[in-house]
């Protein structure tokens, strides 16, 4: 079910209040993004594997996977922040993690971008 967002988040997104989020799953994808990726990839469920595949595809479509493969990790994380509010570089007014935190998680192997067939 849609969740009401605070007024400052609605304004940051250019929306009138009240506004709502449909973000769901491990990557907090909003319904239109999930539906588009689900259809593009032919995903049949909302399982962990399907969510992972959709997230990697979203990164690929935004040129972020290529940046990671080129070793441009800091730039990739910042660019991914335009897609995910929890990462540095976002414009969603949602208190993202600091860049060093994200870099540390990547170095520890907690942020992984495994290719899918």
BELBELLIN-V611595 format. One record per residue. SS is DSSP state (A for helix, B for strand, O for the rest). OMEGA is omega in whole degrees, 0 to 359 (NA if undefined). D_LAST is the distance of its C-alpha to the last C-alpha in whole Angstrom. Layout:
ss: [SS	SS]
omega: [OMEGA	OMEGA]
d_last: [D_LAST	D_LAST]
This chain:
ss: [O	O	B	B	O	O	A	A	A	A	A	A	O	O	O	O	O	O	O	B	B	O	O	B	O	O	O	O	B	O	A	A	A	A	A	A	A	A	A	A	A	O	O	O	O	O	O	A	A	A	A	A	A	A	A	A	A	A	A	A	A	O	O	A	A	A	A	A	A	O	O	O	A	A	A	A	A	A	A	A	O	O	O	O	O	O	O	O	O	O	O	O	O	O	O	O	O	O	A	A	A	A	A	A	A	A	A	O	O	O	O	O	O	O	O	O	O]
omega: [178	181	178	180	176	183	182	178	177	180	180	179	180	182	174	176	357	173	188	176	174	182	182	174	184	184	179	177	176	186	182	178	180	182	179	182	178	181	179	184	181	181	185	182	180	181	177	180	180	178	178	181	179	180	179	179	178	176	180	182	180	178	185	178	179	179	179	180	178	179	181	190	181	179	180	179	179	179	178	176	176	180	182	185	182	182	177	178	181	178	188	179	183	176	181	172	177	182	182	177	180	178	179	179	178	181	179	181	180	173	182	181	182	178	175	179	NA]
d_last: [32	33	34	37	36	39	41	40	37	37	39	37	34	37	38	41	42	41	37	35	31	28	26	24	22	21	20	23	22	24	24	24	21	19	20	19	15	15	16	14	11	13	13	16	17	18	17	16	12	13	15	12	9	12	14	11	11	15	15	13	15	18	18	17	14	16	19	18	16	20	21	23	23	26	25	22	23	26	24	22	25	25	23	23	27	27	26	29	29	29	32	32	35	33	34	31	30	32	30	31	30	26	26	28	25	22	24	25	21	21	19	16	13	10	7	4	0]
